[in-house]
């Protein structure tokens, strides 16, 4: 309801029985807020209804007016839920109401909390609508924290996992740097009950991630995602020749590749690794030293000669023929 067609409450016959309750700022407010007359009157009547604990249709309509003026008001959202329950109100209609105010509330905690409450009441039938709604939000703001949190809640509580991994792939094909989509991808492979857990998805996810690294080596997200795949099984990571190969490929192209250097240094510091020929090798202190220098000092310290040194330090002479 806009100011142009707003009708004051003292001109509404159905509100004649309500005595508005002014805001109490004390006898001598230091810095009184200059509210508009419209805002002041709406809040005065809301305080009156709240004091009476009136859970009626007009009370519901009043909460909508308050929300239109101040959608961050937690009290009005809470009272609205109480009224909805008391009236056994049609939650499909409430969903429509939320759609009408959605655009100005994409980053409003109270709005998302209320939306979750409505979805929970509607149960699994709400899942497709809620997932679709978050996609609309992502079209405008692909990293909206509230929308991603809501989407994960919907998947965990209402279902709708089908196609979620493909949706993540779609987002990453549009923007490989979308760290929110990487986070959601990890959420799916670890939480979707139909996928069998991380170990069942490990090989395909490693290959997907290595491809993403080759596509955008400076993108930190796939490097972190790769570490996440092995966070509970680091010994396995130590023996992955495909991971080591990608690191060395990136260093061959850019000797100061921080992400590749960082991962190699962590692997070497962990001790035992497996070479390309399958032999077990131990890290060389000089290899760690050279990579550390590369991380701390930049490209100037990683020369072609020192590159050979840290390759030898990582694989050992028996594992890789580097002269």
Beta strands, then each sheet from edge to edge (+ up, - down):
strand 1: 273-274
strand 2: 280-281
sheet 1: 1+ 2-
end
